[in-house]
Amino acid sequence: MATIYDVAKRARVSTYTVSAVLNQSAFVSPELTERVKRAVEELDYSINEVARSLQTRKTRTVGMLIPDIASPFYSKVVRGVEDRLKQDGYSLFLGNTYNQAGEQSRYLSLFRAKMADGILLFVAPGGEEEVQRLVEARKPVVFVGRAPKSLEADTVTADNMEGTRQAVAHLIQKGHKRIAIVTGHLDLSTSTDRVEGWRRELEAHGLEAPERYVLEGDWTTVSGHEAGVKLLRMKNRPTAAFAANFLMMAGVLRALKERGVAVPGEMEVMSSDDSELLDSFDPPVSTVVQPSYEMGQEAARLILERVKNPKLPFQKITLQASLRIR
């Protein structure tokens, strides 16, 4: 296996020059840069990242935990993160927690073992306490999507309360007076914010916001289906439902279809996640468009800042959502 000394000998330069070219740490003339790059290619030389990380105490990697890559929302966030990290020469470790605190704990241990420079986290329900110790130790951690309830930390979120309020306002404008909300775990900020936006808009129009119209799921298609079945069993059932993510929306629609409920004639459904897949749905589904890609970009930018300067003041970034009417 070729070493940096072999590259220096082949290019007829010093090892310092080779290092400067590979790490872009100092100016090297175009002629010498070309000789080094040619030698690297001819010798099939690759940097020993392990040795470099031991020397610099940086691995140029970031660990990220998301609930489920199957959701279009999370895949777009991850794309935004990767695109931004690549600009600074960082790589991404990705793990799915499936909203399980145990899986979150396992991955955090793995990221520490891999010496990840920072962590991006959609915190799992019940998993905030473990992360609190990392934040208090000023380890580079950014909460994405879900803001911690009792912890000062870097966060990048969408304005879920306002997005839900706009969706409910749209449904009211279409004549709906009984509107349900199908949400995820109610101990997460995303869910409590959406329920609050739902309640405020209904009450602002003098409409009831009964607790039985709040159905808690776990962000999966199965839980959305179960919520749809419960809606249909209600006395004086809702005429519209707002689902907190794409997967639960799909589950609600499946429950309605199985029981022959006309959509949107008998019940209208909206979602909090947008996807290109919805353009082929029949009937069309209007959505709250979350700035998923931008959320990933901002989270990556913030973690890179935190890695470079752990003593920076915490930042809270809230991105605006918008409606897409179909």
Steps between C-alpha positions, in 0.01 A plus 500: 500500500641837397594754768526876497876457467451300179279775361756767591779301333297440182395868477851623593366719781507499879246316715390844624402593144309175455313562826421860401353387168293215645369700794481835318672648803747729321557652158689278255578605144283350224803316358588325828132433573466322169814291566367393841156411363659299218720310746200431726308356205791292370571351843130462591578679825227567756518699821503295819192653661554313827850638539380847404218492756737393777727790411234769457237358739249554217349228280312738269188294556156585639252250643131550431197325649161510329182307581451325166661553159183357339331836563547745208548781752805347668662396173487862382646625828786251468565612143529859619742397775722297268516768234612759756749274679670408171584865442726486808637154432290323765329161478177385662422199721125435491282297735126431531358497852139414406410735787651259754710647783695173520605525135596863554723399793664223295581733213633775726744248648600397147555861393723556804698186417540623141613839636239694303577871525134595549149358524177602326198363677126452456467411868302184573204517740635463853858540381565862592665434837787302350578774250486761775831373638667550162366854466604594854850375422497736198527214254393604148132400482224657289136407550323480165125517449417431863597765753591383851241606755723561801846554358691791353663375182550565130176430312377517142124457469203591284214716629263207547245703692461754221502236227220308670304818562512579127382149411207518741411847371491359147268218606271742684488722191379197305210463742627240747401550864602166651871453440717233661879485532705182477832568665810320621627454854351772716815537711685647200501870414392434141176341620417746777565794265273356233222425746526854635478648148199277426323604822569872465365523146183306580431711809573820306206407275277404791527129422544214745838333547408189700780281635345194333586661167871479593625154402854405602700272273867413465570652157444168318249394235360242741423761765343725236276213393396438861421870541291494182296208634442685828384810314241303310364341816438836667152627555461829315830421332731765351466603138871576464828377649848647508778238522837600643711314245489325165493145636213557742309684227539195276369280782195718551420494128530121494252469787253727320538312173448161667171619642376664184516857634512754217803730513463796508120475470435342840834572665786719384861424596805728513861418588790678665758350262514568131633256243519470123307175547192702595480640147380157386250447784134483406338690656771769542622576853583854608793535739706717727837515327777478756839646402663158537803549273565846644469356851775252418721772355458723805559213741823404322619860497427532870678178599809603303505832684460319831785257417732790419401702808330305784466819706266677259162611645217258424293582194130432439403505134134479398415459132164587351264246345252566219180353356483306176140478382416218263 
